[in-house]
């Protein structure tokens, strides 16, 4: 038996499908209907009509797809929770000198914590989403594994590292073995109105990438937090309008001129000092990772080899993971990694777990708290 078959829903099983109004979730709903499930479509209204996803227009697209599929459909408003748990946390992270990745919190809290609770109200046993990820069962331990999607260009496991065994038992990712092209082709063949709907690659509540505007709208006091730009020796090179204008590794928009290329290497929110240096200042031999979640439920008993992804588009780097008594992990990279940024997620993929058809197994992940070597910890 294909291990994936053991985690798919059965016929007549009631399942909630998170319908965002895009092609991926629309096809997920269609595949659940084909599976013979009793489908309930739910659109989560999160950040209002100005959002690039979960907007009123998206909800209308989702409703029309649900109607065409003949399934029940509801809109659930989580706007207040989304503002406090995602948008405000996003602004506060920037003001703390960190580079947040709100899609992780959104996926964990809303697509799973909140939606799974809503599913219980509907008497549903599962939640299906349009994520590009795969779940199977480890033949050795019987535990569920989270694996990269077959289409690595669309893989979304980086955003799902916080899921636990109970949530994986109740999740279904029907697109995990499909490519984006095959998803659109299948949606067209079914006549889904969202088949060719474009998708946004940006954070949904940050219009045109203007994250500074969002921070200052949420925390107006940010606009008054000016500080100094300094070099690695502490020499003052100029001033800046606030630490929320910067991320580690940033080169452009520094507001100073220099005969050589300079990059942000460190952000100290307490002193409001932003340190810049040459490219070598970005090289890191290790990272400290906190609030670590393990897919298996417990950390490995001994140091383990892994490929560590330190940002969404990072290809990953070979490293050794050493669990610490506080629950954190020290990541020792085989080769220096550039611009390891506090606030981003470090996600660990097993190097030595055999899979019949490829697809790295995700071990777990956590939040980068600091780094060592190339720049100050």
Residue pairs with C-beta under 8 A, 6 or more apart in sequence:
3 136
3 137
3 139
4 134
4 135
4 136
4 176
4 177
6 136
6 137
7 135
7 136
7 137
7 144
7 168
7 169
7 172
8 35
8 172
8 174
9 15
9 32
9 35
9 37
9 125
9 126
9 128
9 172
10 36
10 37
11 35
11 36
11 37
12 36
12 37
12 38
13 37
13 38
13 125
13 126
14 37
14 38
14 39
14 40
14 122
14 123
14 124
14 125
14 126
15 32
15 37
15 38
15 39
15 40
15 119
15 124
15 125
15 126
15 127
15 128
15 172
16 39
16 40
16 41
16 42
16 115
16 118
16 119
16 122
16 124
16 126
16 127
16 128
17 25
17 28
17 29
17 32
17 39
17 40
17 41
17 42
17 71
17 127
17 128
17 129
18 25
18 28
18 42
18 43
18 44
18 111
18 115
18 127
18 128
18 129
18 130
19 25
19 26
19 28
19 29
19 41
19 42
19 43
19 62
19 65
19 66
19 73
20 43
20 44
20 53
20 54
20 58
20 62
20 130
21 43
21 53
21 54
21 55
21 57
21 58
21 59
21 60
21 61
21 62
21 65
21 194
21 197
22 53
22 58
22 61
22 130
22 194
22 197
22 199
23 130
23 183
23 184
23 187
23 192
23 194
23 195
23 196
23 197
23 199
24 130
24 131
24 132
24 175
24 183
25 62
25 129
25 130
26 61
26 62
26 65
26 130
26 187
26 192
26 193
26 194
26 195
27 130
27 174
27 175
27 183
27 186
27 187
27 190
27 192
28 128
28 129
28 130
28 173
28 174
28 175
29 39
29 41
29 65
29 66
29 69
29 71
29 128
30 65
30 69
30 186
30 187
30 190
30 192
31 128
31 174
31 175
32 39
32 128
32 172
32 174
33 39
33 69
33 70
33 71
35 174
39 69
39 71
39 72
40 71
40 72
40 73
40 74
40 122
40 124
41 62
41 65
41 66
41 69
41 71
41 72
41 73
41 74
42 73
42 74
42 75
42 76
42 115
42 118
43 54
43 58
43 59
43 62
43 63
43 73
43 74
43 75
43 76
44 54
44 76
44 78
44 110
44 111
44 114
44 115
45 54
45 56
45 59
45 75
45 76
45 77
45 78
45 79
46 53
46 54
46 78
46 79
46 82
46 86
46 106
46 110
46 204
46 205
47 54
47 79
47 82
47 83
47 87
47 204
47 205
48 55
48 79
49 55
49 56
49 57
50 205
50 207
51 204
51 205
52 200
52 202
52 204
52 205
52 207
53 200
53 204
54 204
59 75
61 193
61 194
61 197
62 73
63 73
63 75
64 193
65 192
65 193
65 194
66 72
66 73
67 73
68 191
68 192
68 193
76 118
78 110
78 114
81 109
81 110
81 114
82 106
82 110
85 105
85 109
86 102
86 105
86 106
86 109
86 110
86 205
87 102
87 205
87 214
87 218
88 218
89 100
89 102
89 105
90 100
90 102
90 205
90 211
90 214
90 215
90 218
91 214
91 215
91 218
91 219
91 222
91 244
92 219
93 99
93 100
93 343
94 100
94 211
94 215
94 222
94 243
94 244
95 215
95 219
95 222
95 225
95 242
95 243
95 244
95 269
96 269
96 343
97 243
97 267
97 268
97 269
97 342
98 267
98 341
98 342
98 343
99 247
99 248
99 341
99 342
99 343
99 344
100 343
100 344
101 159
101 311
101 312
101 343
101 344
101 345
102 203
102 205
103 159
103 203
103 312
104 158
104 159
104 161
104 162
104 345
107 131
107 159
107 160
107 162
108 160
108 162
108 163
111 127
111 129
111 131
112 127
112 163
112 167
112 171
115 127
116 127
116 167
116 170
119 125
119 126
119 127
119 170
125 170
126 170
126 171
126 172
127 170
127 171
127 172
128 171
128 172
128 173
128 174
129 171
129 172
129 173
130 175
131 149
131 156
131 160
131 173
131 175
131 176
132 149
132 151
132 154
132 155
132 156
132 173
132 175
132 176
132 178
132 180
133 146
133 147
133 148
133 149
133 155
133 156
133 157
133 160
133 173
133 176
134 146
134 147
134 148
134 149
134 150
134 173
134 176
134 177
134 359
135 144
135 145
135 146
135 147
135 168
135 171
135 172
135 173
135 176
136 144
136 145
136 147
137 143
137 144
137 145
138 144
138 145
141 296
143 165
143 295
143 296
143 297
144 165
144 168
144 169
144 295
145 295
145 353
145 361
145 362
146 157
146 160
146 161
146 163
146 168
146 295
146 361
146 362
147 157
147 176
147 355
147 359
147 360
147 361
147 362
148 155
148 157
148 349
148 359
148 360
148 362
149 155
149 156
149 157
149 173
149 175
149 176
149 177
149 359
150 176
150 177
150 178
150 179
150 357
150 358
150 359
151 178
151 179
151 180
153 180
154 179
154 180
157 347
157 362
158 309
158 312
158 345
158 347
158 365
159 312
160 362
161 293
161 295
161 345
161 347
161 348
161 362
161 364
161 365
161 366
162 293
162 365
163 171
163 293
163 295
164 293
164 295
164 297
165 295
165 296
165 297
168 295
175 183
178 186
184 195
184 196
187 194
187 195
188 195
188 196
202 208
202 209
203 209
203 211
205 214
206 214
207 213
212 244
212 245
215 222
215 244
216 222
216 223
216 244
222 242
222 244
223 241
223 242
224 242
225 242
225 243
225 244
225 272
226 239
226 240
226 241
226 242
226 272
227 239
227 240
227 242
227 243
227 271
227 272
227 273
227 274
228 236
228 238
228 239
228 240
228 272
228 273
228 274
229 236
229 237
229 238
229 239
229 240
229 254
229 255
229 256
229 273
229 274
229 275
229 276
230 236
230 237
230 273
230 274
230 275
230 276
231 237
231 275
231 276
231 277
232 265
232 275
232 276
232 277
232 281
237 256
237 258
237 276
238 255
238 256
239 255
240 246
240 254
240 255
240 274
242 272
243 267
243 268
243 269
243 272
243 274
245 253
246 254
246 264
246 267
246 274
247 264
247 267
247 341
248 264
248 265
248 266
248 267
248 282
248 339
248 340
248 341
248 342
249 263
249 264
249 282
249 338
249 339
249 341
250 263
250 264
251 261
251 262
251 263
251 264
254 262
254 264
254 276
256 262
256 276
260 278
261 278
261 279
262 276
262 277
262 278
263 276
263 277
263 278
263 279
263 281
263 282
263 339
264 274
264 275
264 276
265 275
265 276
265 277
265 281
265 282
265 375
266 274
266 275
266 375
266 376
267 273
267 274
267 275
267 342
268 274
268 275
275 375
275 376
277 375
279 338
280 374
281 374
281 375
282 338
282 339
282 374
282 375
283 336
283 337
283 338
283 373
283 374
283 375
284 333
284 336
284 337
284 338
284 339
284 340
284 371
284 372
284 373
284 374
284 375
285 332
285 333
285 336
285 372
285 373
285 374
286 330
286 331
286 332
286 333
286 371
286 372
286 373
287 308
287 310
287 330
287 331
287 333
287 337
287 340
287 346
287 368
287 370
287 371
287 372
288 328
288 329
288 330
288 331
288 368
288 369
288 370
288 371
288 372
288 377
289 328
289 329
289 330
289 331
289 346
289 365
289 366
289 367
289 368
289 369
290 326
290 327
290 328
290 366
290 367
290 369
291 327
291 328
291 366
291 367
292 299
292 323
292 327
292 328
292 329
292 364
292 365
292 366
293 364
293 365
293 366
294 363
294 364
295 362
295 363
295 364
296 363
296 364
299 323
299 327
299 329
299 364
300 321
300 323
300 363
303 320
303 321
303 322
303 323
304 320
304 321
304 350
304 363
305 318
305 319
305 320
305 321
305 351
305 352
306 318
306 319
306 320
306 321
306 348
306 349
306 350
306 351
306 363
307 316
307 317
307 318
307 319
307 348
307 349
307 350
307 351
307 360
308 316
308 317
308 318
308 319
308 321
308 331
308 333
308 346
308 347
308 348
308 349
309 315
309 316
309 317
309 346
309 347
309 349
310 317
310 337
310 340
310 341
310 344
310 345
310 346
310 368
311 341
311 344
311 345
316 349
317 333
317 334
317 335
317 337
318 333
318 334
318 335
318 351
319 331
319 332
319 333
319 334
320 331
320 332
320 334
321 329
321 330
321 331
321 348
321 363
322 329
322 330
322 331
322 332
323 329
324 330
328 366
328 369
329 346
329 348
329 366
331 346
336 373
336 374
340 346
340 368
340 371
341 368
342 368
342 369
342 370
342 371
343 367
343 368
344 367
344 368
345 365
345 366
345 367
345 368
346 365
346 366
346 367
346 368
347 362
347 364
347 365
348 362
348 363
348 364
348 365
349 360
349 361
349 362
349 363
350 360
350 361
350 362
350 363
353 360
353 361
355 361
370 377
371 377
